[in-house]
Amino acid sequence: MNHKVSNIQRVYSALLGRYGEQRWWPAKTRGEMMLGAVLTQNTAWTNVEKALANLRANDALKFAALEKASAEELAEWIRPAGYFNQKSVYLKEMAQVLRDRFGGSLNQLFALETPELRKELLSWKGVGPETADSILLYAAKRPVFVVDAYTKRVCARHGWIDENARYDAVAKLFTDNLPADVQLFNEYHALIVRVCKEHCNTKPKCEGCPLAPFL
């Protein structure tokens, strides 16, 4: 194992020791997690919560209800999450694919093996690797590592990856050096988000950071 990446497990221990368990993803059902994975694109989760609350108030958290809603209604409900016209198209498409290909059943969708399920999700409009892996990890409970801008920032600043590393290469850094454990990957991702918000900002605040020893 490369000496730079042998730190991956120790980094997790340092983050967990400082911040404790984050208990993420903050959604109640598999369907809600899937909607959240799309809505959180290019926005903060606090905005997603407002959008989900609007969907809940209009009894539109179920995919069948999303499909029946007009594009204008749906866009208005999810407005707090930003890019609402675009995301409303993605959500309606998701509902339609679920109905047409899986009889509207998440059980049927999640019966697919992980590689096949990831390929299926990536074929949906508006679903890229990060969104697909969020659905896999948080809704389908598969041991895949979610890579976001925070993950890339931490890894690049500590010299574990090149700044231009591809998504799958960054994910492999974690999956190759950690046990394939859903809860571990869930916590690790959430802890990276936490340290980025507190220390590893666009302009880093390294003093007092639990990852300072790894620079």
C-alpha positions as CSV (number, residue, x, y, z in Angstrom):
1,M,0.0,0.0,0.0
2,N,1.3,3.5,-0.9
3,H,2.5,5.2,2.3
4,K,0.4,8.2,1.4
5,V,-2.8,6.3,1.4
6,S,-2.0,4.0,4.3
7,N,-3.3,7.0,6.4
8,I,-6.9,6.4,5.2
9,Q,-7.9,4.4,8.2
10,R,-6.0,6.6,10.7
11,V,-7.6,9.7,9.2
12,Y,-11.0,8.1,9.9
13,S,-10.1,7.5,13.5
14,A,-8.9,11.0,13.9
15,L,-12.1,12.5,12.5
16,L,-14.3,10.2,14.5
17,G,-12.3,10.9,17.7
18,R,-12.8,14.7,17.2
19,Y,-16.4,14.8,16.0
20,G,-18.1,11.5,16.9
21,E,-20.7,9.8,14.8
22,Q,-22.6,12.1,12.4
23,R,-25.6,9.8,11.8
24,W,-26.1,10.8,8.2
25,W,-28.2,10.6,5.8
26,P,-30.9,12.8,7.3
27,A,-34.0,11.3,5.5
28,K,-36.7,8.9,6.7
29,T,-37.3,6.6,3.8
30,R,-35.4,5.1,0.8
31,G,-37.5,7.2,-1.6
32,E,-36.9,10.4,0.3
33,M,-33.2,9.6,0.3
34,M,-33.3,9.2,-3.5
35,L,-35.1,12.5,-3.9
36,G,-32.6,14.2,-1.6
37,A,-29.7,12.8,-3.6
38,V,-31.0,14.7,-6.6
39,L,-32.1,17.8,-4.8
40,T,-28.8,18.3,-3.0
41,Q,-26.9,18.8,-6.3
42,N,-25.2,22.2,-6.2
43,T,-26.9,23.3,-3.0
44,A,-26.7,22.9,0.8
45,W,-28.7,20.2,2.6
46,T,-30.6,22.9,4.6
47,N,-32.1,24.0,1.3
48,V,-33.0,20.4,0.5
49,E,-34.8,20.0,3.8
50,K,-37.0,22.9,2.9
51,A,-37.8,21.4,-0.5
52,L,-38.5,18.0,1.0
53,A,-40.8,19.7,3.6
54,N,-42.7,21.3,0.7
55,L,-43.1,17.9,-1.0
56,R,-44.3,16.4,2.3
57,A,-46.8,19.1,2.9
58,N,-48.2,18.5,-0.6
59,D,-48.2,14.7,-0.1
60,A,-45.7,14.4,-2.9
61,L,-42.9,12.4,-1.4
62,K,-44.1,9.2,-3.2
63,F,-43.0,8.7,-6.8
64,A,-46.5,8.1,-8.1
65,A,-47.5,11.5,-6.7
66,L,-44.5,13.2,-8.3
67,E,-45.5,11.8,-11.7
68,K,-49.0,13.1,-11.4
69,A,-47.9,16.6,-10.3
70,S,-47.4,19.2,-13.1
71,A,-43.9,20.3,-13.9
72,E,-44.8,23.8,-12.7
73,E,-46.2,22.6,-9.4
74,L,-43.2,20.4,-8.7
75,A,-40.7,23.1,-9.6
76,E,-42.4,25.5,-7.2
77,W,-42.3,22.9,-4.4
78,I,-38.6,22.2,-4.8
79,R,-37.7,25.9,-5.5
80,P,-35.6,26.2,-2.2
81,A,-33.1,23.6,-3.6
82,G,-32.2,25.7,-6.6
83,Y,-32.1,24.7,-10.2
84,F,-35.7,23.8,-9.6
85,N,-36.9,23.6,-13.2
86,Q,-34.0,21.3,-14.1
87,K,-34.4,19.2,-11.0
88,S,-38.2,18.8,-11.4
89,V,-37.4,17.2,-14.8
90,Y,-35.0,14.8,-13.2
91,L,-37.5,13.8,-10.4
92,K,-40.3,13.2,-12.9
93,E,-38.0,11.2,-15.1
94,M,-37.0,9.1,-12.1
95,A,-40.6,8.4,-11.2
96,Q,-41.4,7.5,-14.8
97,V,-38.4,5.1,-15.1
98,L,-39.4,3.5,-11.8
99,R,-42.9,2.9,-13.0
100,D,-42.0,1.7,-16.5
101,R,-39.0,-0.5,-15.7
102,F,-39.6,-1.6,-12.1
103,G,-43.4,-1.4,-11.7
104,G,-42.9,1.5,-9.4
105,S,-41.2,-0.7,-6.8
106,L,-38.0,0.2,-5.1
107,N,-37.7,-3.4,-4.0
108,Q,-37.5,-4.4,-7.6
109,L,-34.9,-1.7,-8.3
110,F,-32.8,-2.6,-5.3
111,A,-32.9,-6.3,-6.1
112,L,-30.3,-5.5,-8.8
113,E,-26.7,-6.4,-7.9
114,T,-24.5,-3.4,-7.1
115,P,-22.7,-3.0,-10.5
116,E,-25.9,-3.4,-12.4
117,L,-27.8,-1.1,-10.1
118,R,-25.1,1.6,-10.5
119,K,-25.2,1.3,-14.3
120,E,-29.0,1.6,-14.2
121,L,-28.9,4.7,-12.0
122,L,-26.2,6.3,-14.2
123,S,-28.5,5.9,-17.2
124,W,-31.2,8.2,-15.6
125,K,-31.4,11.8,-16.6
126,G,-29.6,14.1,-14.1
127,V,-27.9,11.2,-12.2
128,G,-24.1,11.3,-12.3
129,P,-21.6,9.3,-10.2
130,E,-22.0,11.2,-7.0
131,T,-25.8,11.1,-7.1
132,A,-25.8,7.4,-8.1
133,D,-23.4,6.5,-5.3
134,S,-25.4,8.5,-2.7
135,I,-28.4,6.5,-3.7
136,L,-26.4,3.2,-3.5
137,L,-24.9,4.0,-0.1
138,Y,-27.8,5.7,1.7
139,A,-30.9,4.2,0.1
140,A,-29.7,0.8,-1.2
141,K,-27.2,0.2,1.7
142,R,-24.4,-0.8,-0.6
143,P,-20.7,-0.3,0.4
144,V,-19.8,2.3,-2.1
145,F,-17.9,5.5,-1.3
146,V,-19.5,8.8,-2.2
147,V,-17.0,11.3,-3.6
148,D,-17.9,15.0,-3.5
149,A,-16.0,18.3,-3.8
150,Y,-15.1,18.1,-0.1
151,T,-13.6,14.6,-0.5
152,K,-11.5,15.7,-3.4
153,R,-10.4,18.9,-1.6
154,V,-9.2,17.0,1.5
155,C,-7.4,14.3,-0.5
156,A,-5.7,16.7,-2.8
157,R,-4.5,19.0,0.0
158,H,-3.0,16.1,1.8
159,G,-1.3,14.7,-1.3
160,W,-3.3,11.5,-1.6
161,I,-4.6,12.3,-5.1
162,D,-3.7,14.6,-8.0
163,E,-6.0,17.6,-8.1
164,N,-7.3,16.4,-11.5
165,A,-8.0,12.8,-10.3
166,R,-11.1,11.2,-11.8
167,Y,-14.1,10.4,-9.6
168,D,-13.6,6.6,-9.7
169,A,-9.9,6.9,-8.8
170,V,-10.8,8.9,-5.7
171,A,-13.5,6.4,-4.6
172,K,-11.0,3.6,-5.2
173,L,-8.6,5.2,-2.7
174,F,-11.2,4.6,0.0
175,T,-12.7,1.3,-1.1
176,D,-9.3,-0.3,-1.6
177,N,-8.0,0.8,1.9
178,L,-11.1,0.2,4.1
179,P,-13.4,-2.7,4.9
180,A,-16.5,-2.8,2.6
181,D,-18.8,-1.5,5.3
182,V,-21.9,0.6,4.7
183,Q,-21.9,2.3,8.1
184,L,-18.2,3.1,7.9
185,F,-18.5,4.7,4.4
186,N,-21.6,6.6,5.6
187,E,-19.8,8.0,8.6
188,Y,-16.5,8.7,6.8
189,H,-18.3,10.8,4.1
190,A,-20.2,12.7,6.7
191,L,-17.0,13.3,8.8
192,I,-15.2,14.7,5.7
193,V,-18.1,17.1,5.1
194,R,-17.8,18.2,8.8
195,V,-14.1,18.8,8.7
196,C,-14.4,20.8,5.5
197,K,-17.1,23.0,7.0
198,E,-15.0,23.7,10.1
199,H,-11.4,23.7,8.8
200,C,-10.8,22.6,5.2
201,N,-12.7,25.5,3.6
202,T,-11.9,27.1,0.2
203,K,-9.3,28.9,2.3
204,P,-8.0,26.3,4.7
205,K,-7.9,26.9,8.5
206,C,-5.3,24.3,9.5
207,E,-4.8,25.4,13.1
208,G,-6.6,23.0,15.4
209,C,-7.7,20.7,12.5
210,P,-7.7,17.0,13.3
211,L,-6.1,16.3,10.0
212,A,-3.2,18.8,10.5
213,P,-0.8,15.9,11.5
214,F,-1.4,14.3,8.1
215,L,-0.2,17.2,6.0
